[in-house]
């Protein structure tokens, strides 16, 4: 397994896709050898002076994750997602800049990407390999952006507990991030509730339910069925501004997100009931009567 680069930057920066490509070598994608880091540092774009861009808290998190979940790598997602979000306090506009995630994956923690996403050998694919999109790719595939966005979409105000539940199901976070299902907070919490209730489990159920939700959404406005509380943007701005003085996130207890109002419980209950009814007729492969 590869180790961290010899040169790890002290601050985050922006790395464009074109500048990142030369560093996606065969040796890296096979999990054999990482770049030294010096040459990559020459092609990044610096970020303004801000305490949020310190690399050390992120390096510390990924190193702890690799140690704690060395026996079960997939479990690291549910642990790391809320802590990454609470450590790297971003606006959604900042988080939409793929250049930031490119830099984290290739300059700060390529060893974590390899540790988490190096494929296991199979009869059809005996060669172990990391998909390039884990380093620089869409939000549902890139190693770190997928976790940050999952935490952003599934947190319930300051409460990250729903994030742990959501990120414990790989199919859910991939399907949701790819399809953009949960920019409506009550929808996100209702999906978590279905997981907690055991009504939705594996990938087939998640995919079938997402199809049904999207189809129903064409004729039903979820904002009417399950209204959300209005967001106060000042609370997020205050939380971001406090990043420089915030203590490191706990390793054993969940951190707290911005002090936004939680999703109205009546709305979550209404959508949970509605989605339960949808799921009963959802096109789930393998279910009796479904091809």
HUZI-V142742 format. One record per backbone hydrogen bond with DSSP energy under -1.0 kcal/mol. NH is the residue of the N-H (numbers start at 1). CO is the residue of the C=O. E is the energy in kcal/mol with one decimal. If there is no record, write none. Layout:
{{NH CO E} {NH CO E}}
//
This chain:
{{7 36 -2.3} {12 53 -3.0} {14 45 -2.7} {15 99 -1.6} {20 16 -1.8} {21 17 -1.8} {23 20 -1.9} {24 21 -1.9} {25 23 -1.7} {29 25 -2.6} {30 26 -1.6} {31 28 -1.8} {32 27 -3.1} {33 27 -1.3} {41 37 -1.7} {43 40 -1.7} {45 14 -2.9} {53 50 -1.7} {54 51 -1.3} {55 10 -2.5} {59 55 -2.3} {60 56 -2.6} {61 57 -1.7} {62 58 -2.4} {63 59 -2.2} {64 60 -2.0} {65 61 -2.4} {66 62 -2.4} {67 63 -1.6} {68 64 -2.9} {69 65 -2.4} {72 69 -1.0} {75 72 -1.0} {76 73 -1.7} {77 74 -1.3} {80 76 -3.2} {81 77 -2.6} {84 80 -3.1} {85 81 -2.2} {86 82 -2.2} {87 83 -1.4} {88 84 -3.1} {89 87 -1.1} {95 91 -2.3} {96 92 -1.4} {97 94 -1.4} {100 97 -1.3} {102 98 -2.4} {103 99 -1.8} {104 100 -2.0} {105 101 -2.5} {106 102 -2.4} {107 103 -2.7} {108 103 -1.4} {109 104 -2.9} {113 109 -1.7} {114 110 -2.3} {115 111 -2.4} {116 112 -2.9} {117 113 -2.6} {118 114 -1.7} {119 129 -2.5} {122 125 -1.9} {130 29 -2.9} {134 131 -2.2} {135 132 -1.9} {136 132 -2.0} {141 138 -2.0} {142 138 -2.9} {143 134 -2.1} {146 142 -1.9} {148 144 -2.3} {149 145 -2.8} {150 146 -1.7} {151 147 -2.2} {152 148 -2.3} {153 149 -2.5} {154 150 -2.1} {155 151 -1.6} {156 159 -2.7} {159 156 -1.7} {164 160 -1.4} {165 161 -1.5} {166 162 -2.6} {167 163 -2.9} {169 166 -1.7} {173 169 -1.8} {174 170 -2.0} {175 171 -2.5} {176 172 -3.0} {177 173 -2.2} {178 174 -2.1} {179 175 -2.3} {180 176 -1.7} {181 176 -1.2} {188 184 -1.6} {189 185 -2.3} {190 186 -2.2} {191 187 -2.2} {192 188 -1.9} {193 189 -2.2} {194 190 -2.0} {195 191 -1.7} {196 192 -2.6} {197 193 -2.2} {198 195 -1.1} {199 194 -1.7} {200 194 -1.3} {206 202 -2.1} {207 203 -2.7} {208 204 -2.5} {209 205 -2.6} {210 206 -2.4} {211 207 -1.9} {212 208 -1.9} {213 209 -2.8} {214 210 -2.3} {215 211 -2.3} {216 212 -2.5} {217 213 -2.2} {219 216 -1.5} {220 216 -1.7} {224 221 -1.4} {225 221 -1.5} {226 222 -3.1} {235 232 -1.5} {237 233 -2.1} {238 234 -2.6} {239 235 -2.1} {240 236 -2.4} {241 237 -2.4} {242 238 -1.3} {243 240 -1.7} {245 242 -1.0} {257 158 -2.3} {260 258 -2.9} {268 264 -1.8} {269 265 -2.7} {270 266 -2.2} {271 267 -2.3} {272 268 -2.5} {273 269 -2.2} {274 270 -2.0} {275 271 -3.4} {276 272 -1.9} {277 273 -1.7} {278 274 -2.2} {279 275 -2.6} {280 276 -1.2} {281 278 -1.3} {284 282 -2.0} {287 284 -1.9} {290 287 -2.4}}
//
